[in-house]
Amino acid sequence: MADVLGLPIHLLPDYGDWLLAQLAQGNRGVHVVTLNAEMAMQAEQNDALAAVIRQAELVIPDGAGVVLYLRLRGYRVNRCPGIELSECVIRASADPALPGAPYSLFFFGGAPGVADEAARVWQENVPGLAIAGVQHGYLPPEEQAPLLERLRELQPRLILVGLGVPRQEFWIAQHRHVCPNAIWIGVGGSFDIWSGTKTRAPGWLRNNNLEWVYRLYQEPWRWRRMLALPQFAWRAVVYRG
C-alpha cells in the first residue's frame, strides 16, 4: 500500500489476477477506483470524494501522473489504465477456465444508446459473454429506484459504471449494498470507446504518457479540468505528506 496526496494506492503484481480471484471466490464486494491526477486533485478539495476513495477495496494507478508521483518516492509501479483492467476482467468473465464462469455483467452509464452499442460489440467479440443488462446514464431521479430494483433482482457479478468522476464514485459508494457480492468499477468514458463513439489515443501517445493531449483534442471543453495536471505534477515534486 502506498499513498498519493494522502489517498491510498494498492500495489499488486497483477490487478487483473487479483480481481479475477475475487470474482471466483464471490465472498465480498469490491469497489475499484481508477486514480489519476485529476481525481486526486478533486479529492483534495472534496472531502466526500476522498472518503469514498479511502473506503474502496482496490485503488489502481490509472494515470501517468500518479505513477510519476509514486516513482519519485521510490516505488516500482507501472500504470494500470482502468479501461484495460476492465477489458481484461470482461474477457475473463466468459472464460470457461475461470471457476463459475460465465459471470454476469451490467453496463450503466453513457449517453442513450452508447452502452447498448458497447454491449453489442462486446458480445460480438467474446462468445459466451453474459451481459445481464444495460442502462444509459441519463436517468431522471424518478427512474433511479426501478434501476436499483432491477440490479437487486439480477445480482450481476461485474457492474461497470460510466458516469464520469466523481459522480460514478459517489453512485457506487451509495448503492453497492444492492449487489453486495459484485465487483463495481468506475469506467468513465470507456463505453464511448467500446461503442466506437470515440477513439482512444494512438499507442505512441499512450506509451509516452500523452494520452491527455489526445483527450483534450477530442474534448476541448475539458481544458479547465486539464489544469489539474500541471498542478498535480508540481505537488508530486514538493508534497511531503
Phi, psi and omega per residue, in radians:
M1 nan 2.328 3.052
A2 -2.229 -3.114 3.074
D3 -2.425 2.659 3.109
V4 -2.241 1.920 -3.072
L5 0.907 0.685 3.112
G6 1.475 0.040 3.115
L7 -1.788 2.535 -3.083
P8 -1.322 2.567 2.936
I9 -2.296 2.226 3.110
H10 -1.534 2.245 -3.107
L11 -1.816 1.802 -3.116
L12 -2.151 2.609 3.119
P13 -1.149 -0.547 3.135
D14 -2.660 1.852 -3.097
Y15 -1.156 -0.638 3.133
G16 -1.095 -0.803 3.134
D17 -1.065 -0.697 -3.140
W18 -1.118 -0.766 3.138
L19 -1.146 -0.689 3.123
L20 -1.137 -0.604 3.070
A21 -1.125 -0.716 3.103
Q22 -1.137 -0.678 3.140
L23 -1.099 -0.755 -3.118
A24 -1.205 -0.643 -3.125
Q25 -1.281 -0.702 3.049
G26 1.082 0.448 -3.045
N27 -1.815 0.043 3.084
R28 -2.883 2.760 3.098
G29 -1.460 2.731 3.137
V30 -2.379 2.226 2.998
H31 -1.812 2.094 3.139
V32 -1.772 2.165 3.058
V33 -1.913 2.264 3.137
T34 -1.766 1.655 -2.978
L35 -1.441 2.244 2.997
N36 -2.283 -3.138 -3.047
A37 -1.078 -0.731 -3.107
E38 -1.088 -0.755 3.128
M39 -1.163 -0.700 -3.138
A40 -1.083 -0.708 3.127
M41 -1.217 -0.650 3.065
Q42 -1.074 -0.721 -3.093
A43 -1.140 -0.479 3.085
E44 -1.124 -0.505 -3.113
Q45 -1.771 -0.076 -3.042
N46 -2.321 1.708 -3.081
D47 -1.080 -0.584 -3.135
A48 -1.153 -0.711 3.098
L49 -1.147 -0.754 3.113
A50 -1.028 -0.697 -3.137
A51 -1.138 -0.700 3.117
V52 -1.107 -0.758 3.140
I53 -1.090 -0.737 -3.120
R54 -1.172 -0.453 -3.121
Q55 -1.521 -0.193 -3.095
A56 -1.190 2.537 -3.140
E57 -1.313 -0.428 -3.135
L58 -2.519 2.109 3.061
V59 -2.091 2.082 -3.046
I60 -1.891 2.684 3.106
P61 -1.404 1.496 -3.076
D62 -1.322 -0.648 -3.000
G63 -1.751 2.653 3.117
A64 -1.105 -0.587 3.130
G65 -1.128 -0.669 3.109
V66 -1.133 -0.719 3.102
V67 -1.098 -0.763 3.102
L68 -1.031 -0.799 3.137
Y69 -0.961 -0.808 -3.102
L70 -1.221 -0.697 -3.131
R71 -1.164 -0.601 3.082
L72 -1.113 -0.337 3.133
R73 -1.813 0.247 3.001
G74 1.572 0.088 3.129
Y75 -1.471 2.421 3.047
R76 -1.655 1.770 -3.034
V77 -2.520 2.510 3.057
N78 -1.935 2.702 3.124
R79 -1.168 2.480 3.075
C80 -2.223 1.529 -3.138
P81 -1.025 2.337 -3.102
G82 -1.055 -0.620 -3.135
I83 -1.127 -0.636 -3.137
E84 -1.292 -0.666 3.076
L85 -1.105 -0.748 3.129
S86 -1.092 -0.739 3.125
E87 -1.079 -0.718 3.117
C88 -1.041 -0.799 -3.088
V89 -1.248 -0.657 3.111
I90 -1.057 -0.847 -3.136
R91 -1.063 -0.798 -3.083
A92 -1.173 -0.442 -3.093
S93 -1.093 -0.373 3.131
A94 -1.836 0.116 -3.090
D95 -1.390 2.054 -3.121
P96 -1.032 -0.361 -3.136
A97 -1.277 -0.302 3.128
L98 -1.486 2.129 -3.110
P99 -0.940 2.252 3.108
G100 1.551 -0.132 -3.117
A101 -1.215 2.658 0.084
P102 -1.432 2.564 3.083
Y103 -1.720 2.475 -3.061
S104 -1.372 2.537 -3.106
L105 -2.109 2.695 3.014
F106 -2.391 2.275 3.106
F107 -1.832 2.162 3.117
F108 -2.320 2.106 3.070
G109 2.383 -3.133 3.137
G110 1.375 3.017 3.105
A111 -1.270 2.787 3.115
P112 -0.903 2.264 3.117
G113 1.611 -0.379 -3.051
V114 -1.249 -0.885 3.137
A115 -1.127 -0.601 3.088
D116 -1.070 -0.768 3.136
E117 -1.197 -0.669 3.085
A118 -1.052 -0.742 3.122
A119 -1.117 -0.722 3.135
R120 -1.076 -0.764 -3.140
V121 -1.102 -0.775 -3.141
W122 -1.099 -0.773 -3.117
Q123 -1.158 -0.539 3.105
E124 -1.215 -0.554 -3.035
N125 -1.726 -0.288 -3.138
V126 -2.189 1.691 3.132
P127 -1.026 2.395 3.092
G128 1.483 0.037 3.133
L129 -1.122 2.353 -3.052
A130 -1.896 1.456 3.092
I131 -1.540 1.931 -3.053
A132 -1.351 -0.504 -3.108
G133 -3.015 2.825 -3.130
V134 -2.440 2.447 3.098
Q135 -2.590 2.231 3.086
H136 -1.214 2.881 -3.017
G137 -1.630 0.108 -3.087
Y138 -1.734 0.939 -3.091
L139 -1.563 2.305 2.987
P140 -1.243 2.762 -3.073
P141 -0.915 -0.640 -3.076
E142 -1.230 -0.222 3.133
E143 -1.755 0.019 3.106
Q144 -1.198 -0.745 -3.110
A145 -1.062 -0.795 3.082
P146 -1.066 -0.612 3.087
L147 -1.120 -0.783 -3.140
L148 -1.123 -0.663 3.097
E149 -1.147 -0.659 3.093
R150 -1.092 -0.776 3.103
L151 -1.101 -0.704 -3.137
R152 -1.079 -0.649 3.140
E153 -1.317 -0.716 -3.068
L154 -1.327 -0.623 -3.065
Q155 0.835 0.977 3.082
P156 -1.123 2.650 -3.085
R157 -1.573 -0.392 3.128
L158 -2.304 2.044 -3.085
I159 -2.075 2.034 -3.119
L160 -1.792 2.149 -3.027
V161 -2.062 1.990 -3.119
G162 -1.992 1.341 -3.120
L163 -1.976 0.017 -3.083
G164 1.455 2.781 -3.124
V165 -1.591 2.341 0.076
P166 -1.715 0.102 -3.032
R167 -1.003 -0.747 -3.098
Q168 -1.164 -0.624 3.116
E169 -1.149 -0.743 3.107
F170 -1.154 -0.711 -3.094
W171 -1.122 -0.750 3.119
I172 -1.113 -0.834 -3.107
A173 -1.055 -0.624 -3.099
Q174 -1.321 -0.555 -2.956
H175 -2.036 0.021 -3.051
R176 -1.106 -0.359 3.114
H177 -1.122 -0.346 -3.126
V178 -1.152 -0.615 3.087
C179 -2.223 1.386 -2.948
P180 -1.180 -0.285 -3.136
N181 -1.830 0.190 -3.078
A182 -1.548 2.762 2.907
I183 -1.681 2.140 -3.121
W184 -1.920 2.188 3.140
I185 -2.213 2.214 3.000
G186 -1.399 2.004 -2.988
V187 -1.887 0.103 3.078
G188 0.970 -2.169 -3.108
G189 -1.638 0.373 -3.078
S190 -1.083 -0.588 3.117
F191 -1.057 -0.636 3.103
D192 -1.078 -0.713 -3.141
I193 -1.204 -0.850 -3.082
W194 -1.133 -0.552 -3.122
S195 -1.429 -0.225 -3.072
G196 1.502 0.056 3.099
T197 -1.100 -0.659 3.063
K198 -2.310 2.884 3.110
T199 -2.009 2.604 3.079
R200 -1.395 2.738 3.136
A201 -1.024 2.547 3.077
P202 -1.007 2.704 -3.072
G203 -0.977 -0.655 -3.085
W204 -1.183 -0.525 3.058
L205 -1.268 -0.743 3.130
R206 -1.104 -0.712 -3.110
N207 -1.189 -0.370 3.129
N208 -1.862 0.344 3.073
N209 1.031 0.629 -3.114
L210 -2.071 0.404 3.141
E211 -1.055 -0.519 -3.129
W212 -1.112 -0.534 3.128
V213 -1.119 -0.767 -3.137
Y214 -1.157 -0.680 3.140
R215 -1.155 -0.672 3.098
L216 -1.142 -0.633 3.082
Y217 -1.101 -0.728 3.140
Q218 -1.288 -0.599 -3.051
E219 -2.283 1.272 -3.074
P220 -1.057 -0.383 3.128
W221 -1.144 -0.219 -3.120
R222 -1.447 0.077 -2.966
W223 -1.040 -0.619 3.130
R224 -1.127 -0.725 3.125
R225 -1.168 -0.552 -3.136
M226 -1.182 -0.282 3.093
L227 -1.095 -0.307 3.092
A228 -1.140 -0.420 -3.063
L229 -1.162 -0.920 3.087
P230 -1.150 -0.547 3.090
Q231 -1.114 -0.734 3.130
F232 -1.170 -0.708 3.129
A233 -1.031 -0.710 3.098
W234 -1.135 -0.740 3.122
R235 -1.125 -0.609 3.126
A236 -1.044 -0.593 -3.104
V237 -1.395 -0.680 -2.956
V238 -1.818 -0.294 -3.025
Y239 -1.177 2.331 3.132
R240 -2.273 0.527 -3.114
G241 -1.236 nan nan
